[in-house]
Amino acid sequence: MQRRIWIKQLSSAALYYNPIVKYASLFSGDDALNKKMFGKDFAWGVSTAAAQIEGAATEYGKGKSIWDEFSSHKGKIKTDESPEKACDFYHSYKTDIALIKQLGFTNFRFSISWPRIFPDGYGYMNQNGIDFYNNVIDTCLELGITPWVTLYHWDLPQALQNKGGWINREILLWFSEYVHICANKFGDRVKNWMVLNEPLAFTSLGYLLGIHAPGMKGFKHFFSAVHHAALCQSLGGQILRNNVEDANVGTTFSCAPIYAYNENNKHNEAVKRYDAFVNRLFLEPSLGLGYPIHDLPVLKHLEKCYKSNDENKLAFDFDFIGIQNYTRYVVRDNIFIPYLHGLQVPPKKLGNDTTDMKWEVYPDGLYKIVKQFSAYKGIKKIMITENGAAFHDGLDNGLIHDNQRVNYFKEYLAQVLKAKNEGINVDGYFVWSLLDNFEWAEGYRPRFGLVYVDFNTQQRILKDSALWFKDFLK
């Protein structure tokens, strides 16, 4: 799940108001938005992440992750909670996957927990972990649900972090062993893969700002983590391509369209810098274009991390790119902000609704970023691998009437359809998320799920948004 706090702390930036195209005719009457409009081959799914839902953090041979360690220190998680139990998906995966089937989704994106496979990061392999994911995959297939696997969704083994984690170049070797095992153990049944989840988020939040695990700070750490993650992004793709027959290989990026506060040229220059950081830092190296140093000169420091021939090891011909969008940024020039020289306009000042994460609801932003990414010649196909919203979900006689979330999905899906109708190759949409879950440094307070989770009893309750999708997907 993308985290927008990092950009706020690097600067604080703004975009001029751009009216949202709502396509009102799609929401009522005979022309109401419906599944058929997207085509029969369009993939509908839900997304999750191991550290956020699995629980069983210390059971069945799993090693400690950086999030297990990070959350054990008071004050690191706003609510002083941990992912130790989370949604207990480890024990309830059969009923949770059955819920996916019940709602009409035919695709399930989940991540593999690296420390559940390799408790020490490499070397000794935990057979219990292999068995668990085999069971999850087999359950999906038995129910007619296609598994989509994310290899790295932020839960690095703590044993590797003790050796430096993403700032240690040896992570290329550790990651290579991990990917090889996943490909060889699961690739006979899993054909759809994502190498990394939002590399900018985990490198900036965890190694620059220190507000996510592992809590490291400073540009020196950040540049090393970025370069090694970019190399692993390509390396992981190559291993999957070579070891999984008929593999459909992608990776995912948190991204947001950047708008200028007004047409002042200085604000437009700030937009270029923000766009280079937010949207292009990991994408363009994967396309063989190198890091966007021209528009953000501070990235020149990345070259200090290069070893022999690294510039030729960053690119990989991905089958698809996963876009994960929740909001937009509006920015204005500010010379006092280091490197970015821009300031983000607070979302509450932009005149639109905001979510519980204080992110602006701006559906047109999804269309804009899809269009921006589709302009790259090297991108064959786009999947929306995350989109959703956290709102306050109150129980009302045992029901959750989350009308704000229903409207959110209607408006954002209309923008996906708009892009598709213009000929952009958008082939799927994954809701974030199936379940309310452990929302990283925010704890359990923000609720993104289609399914409400009582974290004390582990009871599941379908929200109105889940029932809306069930009707939509008939």
C-alpha positions in Angstrom: 0.0 0.0 0.0 1.5 3.3 -0.9 2.2 5.8 1.8 1.9 9.5 1.1 3.5 10.7 4.3 7.0 10.5 2.8 6.4 13.2 0.2 4.9 15.5 2.8 8.0 15.2 5.0 10.4 15.7 2.1 8.6 18.9 1.3 5.0 19.7 1.8 3.6 20.5 -2.5 0.5 21.7 -4.5 -1.5 21.2 -7.8 -4.1 23.6 -9.3 -7.7 22.4 -9.1 -8.7 20.4 -12.1 -12.4 19.5 -12.3 -13.2 15.8 -12.0 -15.0 14.2 -14.9 -17.6 12.1 -13.1 -19.5 10.5 -16.0 -22.8 10.9 -14.2 -24.6 8.9 -16.9 -22.5 5.8 -15.9 -24.1 5.7 -12.5 -27.8 5.5 -13.2 -30.4 4.2 -15.5 -29.9 1.9 -18.4 -26.3 3.2 -18.9 -25.2 2.4 -15.3 -21.5 1.4 -14.9 -21.3 -2.3 -15.4 -18.7 -5.0 -15.7 -19.4 -5.7 -19.4 -18.2 -2.2 -20.4 -14.6 -3.2 -19.5 -14.6 -6.3 -21.8 -14.8 -10.0 -21.1 -11.0 -10.4 -20.6 -10.6 -7.6 -18.1 -9.2 -9.0 -14.8 -11.1 -8.2 -11.6 -9.3 -8.9 -8.3 -8.5 -8.0 -4.7 -5.0 -7.2 -3.3 -3.5 -8.0 0.1 0.0 -8.2 1.6 1.4 -11.0 3.9 2.6 -8.7 6.7 -0.7 -6.9 6.8 -3.0 -10.0 7.0 -1.3 -13.2 7.8 -0.5 -13.0 11.5 1.2 -16.2 12.9 4.2 -13.9 13.1 6.2 -16.2 15.4 4.6 -19.5 14.4 5.4 -22.5 12.1 9.1 -21.6 11.7 8.7 -18.0 10.4 11.6 -15.7 11.1 11.3 -12.2 12.4 10.6 -9.5 9.8 11.6 -5.9 10.0 8.0 -5.0 10.8 7.9 -7.4 13.7 11.1 -5.7 15.0 10.0 -2.2 14.2 6.6 -2.5 15.9 8.1 -3.9 19.0 9.6 -0.4 19.8 7.1 1.9 21.5 6.0 4.9 19.5 7.0 3.5 16.1 3.4 2.4 15.3 1.0 5.3 16.1 -1.3 2.9 18.0 1.5 0.8 19.5 0.1 -2.3 17.7 1.9 -5.0 15.8 1.2 -7.4 13.0 1.6 -10.4 15.3 -2.0 -11.6 14.7 -3.3 -9.2 12.1 -6.3 -10.8 10.3 -5.1 -14.3 11.1 -5.2 -15.1 7.4 -2.7 -17.9 8.1 -5.4 -19.9 9.8 -8.5 -18.5 8.0 -7.2 -18.5 4.4 -9.8 -21.0 3.2 -12.8 -19.0 4.4 -11.2 -15.7 3.3 -10.5 -17.0 -0.2 -14.1 -18.3 -0.3 -15.2 -14.7 0.4 -13.4 -13.6 -2.7 -15.3 -16.3 -4.7 -18.6 -15.2 -3.0 -18.0 -11.6 -4.1 -17.4 -12.6 -7.7 -13.7 -11.7 -8.0 -11.7 -14.1 -10.1 -8.2 -12.9 -9.2 -6.4 -12.7 -5.9 -3.2 -10.8 -5.4 -1.2 -11.8 -2.3 2.5 -11.6 -1.3 4.9 -14.2 -0.1 6.5 -13.5 3.2 10.3 -13.7 2.7 11.0 -14.6 6.4 8.3 -17.3 6.3 10.3 -19.0 3.4 13.8 -18.2 4.7 13.8 -17.4 8.4 17.4 -16.1 8.2 16.9 -14.5 4.8 18.8 -17.2 2.9 20.2 -20.7 3.4 17.8 -22.8 5.6 14.4 -23.1 3.9 11.3 -23.4 6.1 9.1 -26.2 4.7 6.1 -25.0 6.7 6.2 -21.8 4.8 6.3 -23.6 1.4 3.4 -25.7 2.5 1.3 -22.8 3.5 1.6 -21.0 0.2 1.1 -24.2 -1.7 -2.2 -24.5 0.2 -3.2 -20.9 -0.5 -2.5 -21.4 -4.2 -4.3 -24.7 -4.4 -7.3 -23.3 -2.6 -7.5 -20.4 -5.1 -7.3 -22.8 -8.1 -9.9 -25.1 -6.6 -12.3 -22.1 -6.4 -11.5 -20.9 -9.9 -9.5 -17.9 -8.6 -6.3 -17.0 -10.4 -3.4 -16.3 -8.0 -1.2 -13.2 -8.6 1.9 -13.3 -6.4 4.0 -10.3 -5.2 7.5 -11.4 -4.2 8.4 -8.4 -2.0 5.8 -6.4 -0.1 8.0 -4.8 2.5 8.6 -7.6 5.1 12.3 -8.1 4.8 13.8 -10.7 7.1 15.2 -9.0 10.2 18.3 -11.2 9.9 19.1 -9.5 6.6 18.5 -6.1 8.0 21.0 -6.9 10.7 23.5 -7.1 7.8 22.3 -3.8 6.3 19.2 -4.9 4.4 18.6 -3.0 1.2 21.8 -0.8 1.7 24.0 -4.0 1.5 24.7 -5.0 -2.1 24.7 -8.6 -1.1 20.9 -8.3 -1.1 21.2 -9.1 -4.8 22.4 -12.6 -3.9 19.9 -13.0 -1.1 17.0 -11.8 -3.3 18.1 -14.1 -6.1 18.0 -17.2 -3.9 14.6 -16.2 -2.6 13.1 -15.6 -6.1 14.6 -18.8 -7.4 12.9 -20.8 -4.6 9.5 -19.1 -5.2 9.7 -19.6 -8.9 10.6 -23.3 -8.6 8.2 -24.1 -5.8 5.1 -22.2 -7.0 5.7 -21.5 -10.7 4.0 -24.6 -12.0 0.7 -23.1 -10.8 1.4 -19.4 -10.5 1.9 -17.6 -13.8 1.2 -14.0 -12.7 4.0 -12.3 -10.7 4.9 -8.9 -9.4 8.6 -8.4 -8.4 8.4 -5.4 -6.0 5.6 -3.5 -4.4 6.1 0.3 -4.5 9.9 0.4 -4.2 9.9 4.2 -3.8 7.7 3.9 -0.7 9.8 1.2 1.1 13.1 2.9 0.3 12.0 6.5 1.2 9.9 5.7 4.2 12.2 3.1 5.6 15.7 4.2 4.6 15.4 8.0 4.2 12.8 9.3 6.6 12.8 6.4 9.1 9.0 6.4 9.7 8.6 2.9 8.4 10.6 -0.3 9.1 13.5 -0.5 9.4 13.6 3.1 10.6 16.8 4.3 9.0 17.4 7.9 8.0 19.6 9.8 5.6 20.2 10.2 1.9 23.3 8.0 2.0 21.1 5.1 3.1 18.4 6.0 0.7 20.6 6.1 -2.5 22.0 2.7 -1.7 18.6 1.2 -1.0 17.2 2.7 -4.2 19.9 1.4 -6.5 19.9 -2.1 -5.0 16.1 -2.3 -5.2 16.2 -1.1 -8.8 18.7 -3.9 -9.6 16.6 -6.5 -7.8 13.6 -5.3 -9.7 15.3 -6.3 -13.0 17.0 -9.4 -11.5 13.7 -10.8 -10.1 12.1 -10.4 -13.5 14.9 -12.2 -15.2 14.8 -15.1 -12.8 11.0 -15.5 -13.2 11.2 -15.3 -17.0 13.9 -18.0 -17.0 12.3 -20.4 -14.5 8.5 -20.1 -14.9 6.9 -21.3 -18.1 4.4 -18.8 -19.6 5.2 -16.3 -16.9 3.4 -13.0 -16.9 5.9 -10.8 -15.1 5.3 -7.3 -13.8 6.2 -4.9 -10.9 4.2 -2.2 -9.2 4.6 1.5 -8.5 2.9 3.9 -6.2 2.2 6.9 -8.4 0.3 10.1 -8.6 -0.2 12.9 -11.2 1.6 16.1 -10.3 -0.1 19.4 -10.9 1.3 22.9 -10.7 -0.3 25.4 -8.3 -0.8 27.7 -11.2 0.9 28.4 -14.5 3.9 30.1 -13.0 7.0 28.7 -14.6 8.7 28.1 -11.3 5.8 26.0 -10.2 6.0 24.0 -13.4 9.7 23.4 -12.7 8.7 22.0 -9.2 6.3 19.7 -11.0 9.1 18.2 -13.0 11.2 17.6 -9.9 8.3 16.0 -8.1 7.4 13.9 -11.0 10.9 12.6 -11.4 10.9 11.5 -7.7 7.4 10.2 -7.3 6.7 8.6 -10.7 9.9 8.1 -12.6 12.6 7.1 -10.2 12.1 3.3 -10.5 10.0 3.2 -13.7 12.5 4.7 -16.1 15.5 2.6 -15.2 13.3 -0.5 -15.8 12.6 0.8 -19.3 16.3 1.3 -20.1 16.1 5.1 -19.7 18.3 5.4 -16.6 17.5 7.4 -13.5 15.8 10.8 -14.2 18.8 12.8 -13.2 18.3 15.6 -15.6 15.0 16.7 -13.9 16.2 15.9 -10.4 19.9 16.5 -10.2 20.3 15.2 -6.6 19.8 11.7 -8.1 23.4 12.1 -9.5 24.5 10.6 -6.2 23.0 7.3 -7.3 26.0 6.8 -9.6 28.3 6.5 -6.6 26.5 3.2 -5.9 27.4 1.8 -9.3 29.5 -1.3 -9.8 30.8 -2.6 -13.1 28.1 -2.5 -15.9 25.3 -1.6 -13.5 23.8 0.9 -15.9 23.0 -2.1 -18.2 21.5 -4.2 -15.4 18.6 -1.9 -14.5 16.3 -2.7 -17.4 13.9 -5.5 -17.8 11.1 -6.1 -20.4 8.1 -6.4 -18.1 4.9 -7.9 -19.5 2.9 -5.4 -17.5 3.3 -2.4 -15.1 1.2 -2.3 -11.9 -0.2 1.2 -11.1 -1.2 2.0 -7.6 -2.9 5.3 -7.3 -5.0 6.9 -4.5 -4.7 10.6 -4.9 -2.8 13.5 -6.7 -0.2 16.1 -5.7 -0.5 19.9 -6.2 2.9 21.6 -5.9 4.4 25.0 -5.8 7.9 26.3 -6.0 9.7 26.8 -2.6 13.5 27.4 -2.7 13.8 26.5 1.0 12.9 22.9 0.5 16.1 20.8 -0.1 16.5 19.2 -3.5 12.8 19.1 -4.5 12.5 22.9 -4.1 8.8 22.6 -3.9 6.0 22.4 -1.4 2.9 20.3 -1.4 -0.4 22.1 -1.0 -2.3 20.4 1.9 -5.1 18.3 0.5 -7.6 19.8 2.9 -7.1 23.2 1.2 -8.0 21.9 -2.3 -11.7 21.8 -1.8 -12.4 18.1 -2.3 -13.2 15.3 0.1 -10.4 13.5 1.9 -10.1 9.9 3.3 -9.2 8.8 6.8 -5.5 8.9 5.6 -6.1 12.6 4.8 -5.6 11.9 1.1 -7.6 13.9 -1.4 -10.3 12.0 -3.3 -9.5 12.9 -6.9 -10.7 10.2 -9.4 -9.4 12.1 -12.4 -5.9 11.6 -11.1 -6.1 7.8 -11.8 -6.9 8.6 -15.5 -4.1 11.1 -15.7 -1.5 8.8 -14.3 -2.6 5.9 -16.5 -2.4 8.1 -19.5 1.1 9.4 -18.5 2.5 5.9 -18.0 0.9 4.6 -21.2 2.9 7.2 -23.2 6.1 5.2 -22.6 6.9 3.0 -25.6 8.3 0.2 -23.4 5.1 -0.3 -21.4 3.1 -3.1 -23.0 0.2 -3.3 -20.6 -1.1 -1.6 -17.4 -2.8 -3.2 -14.5 -4.4 -1.2 -11.7 -2.9 -3.4 -8.9 -4.1 -1.2 -6.0 -6.9 1.4 -5.6 -9.1 2.0 -2.7 -9.9 4.2 0.3 -10.0 4.2 4.1 -13.1 5.7 5.6 -14.6 5.5 9.1 -16.6 2.3 9.1 -19.2 2.3 11.9 -21.3 -0.7 12.8 -25.0 -0.1 12.4 -27.0 -3.1 13.8 -24.2 -5.4 12.6 -23.9 -3.8 9.1 -21.5 -1.3 7.6 -23.0 1.2 5.3 -19.9 2.7 3.6 -21.5 4.8 1.0 -18.4 7.0 0.7 -16.4 4.0 -0.4 -19.0 2.8 -2.9 -19.0 6.3 -4.5 -15.2 6.3 -4.5 -15.1 3.0 -6.5 -17.8 4.2 -8.9 -15.9 7.4 -9.7 -12.4 5.8 -9.9 -13.7 3.0 -12.1 -15.3 5.5 -14.4 -11.8 6.9 -15.0 -10.4 3.5 -15.7 -13.1 3.0 -18.3 -12.4 6.4 -19.8 -8.8 5.4 -20.3 -9.8 2.1 -21.8 -12.2 3.7 -24.2 -9.5 5.9 -25.4 -7.5 2.8 -26.4 -5.1 2.6 -23.5 -4.2 -1.0 -22.7 -5.5 -1.3 -19.2 -6.3 -4.9 -18.5 -7.3 -5.2 -14.9 -8.3 -3.6 -11.6 -7.5 -4.9 -8.1 -9.2 -3.4 -5.1 -7.1 -2.5 -2.1 -8.1 -4.3 -0.1 -10.0 -7.5 0.7 -9.8 -7.1 4.4 -9.3 -4.4 7.0 -5.7 -5.0 8.0 -2.5 -3.8 9.7 -1.9 -0.5 8.0 1.9 -0.3 8.7 2.8 2.7 10.9 -0.8 3.7 11.2 -1.8 0.5 13.0 -5.2 -1.0 12.7 -7.2 2.3 12.8 -7.5 3.0 9.0 -9.8 0.5 7.4 -9.4 -0.1 3.6 -11.2 -3.4 3.4 -14.3 -4.5 1.5 -14.7 -6.8 4.5 -14.8 -5.5 8.0 -12.6 -7.3 10.5 -13.2 -7.3 14.3 -9.6 -7.7 15.4 -10.6 -9.0 18.8 -12.9 -11.8 17.6 -11.6 -12.1 14.0 -15.3 -11.9 12.8 -15.7 -10.8 9.1 -18.6 -8.6 8.0 -19.3 -7.7 4.4 -19.5 -4.0 3.9 -21.9 -2.4 1.5 -19.0 -1.8 -0.8 -18.4 -5.6 -0.9 -22.1 -6.1 -1.8 -21.9 -3.4 -4.4 -19.0 -5.3 -6.1 -20.8 -8.6 -5.8 -23.7 -7.1 -7.8 -21.4 -5.3 -10.2 -19.4 -8.5 -11.0 -22.4 -10.7 -11.6 
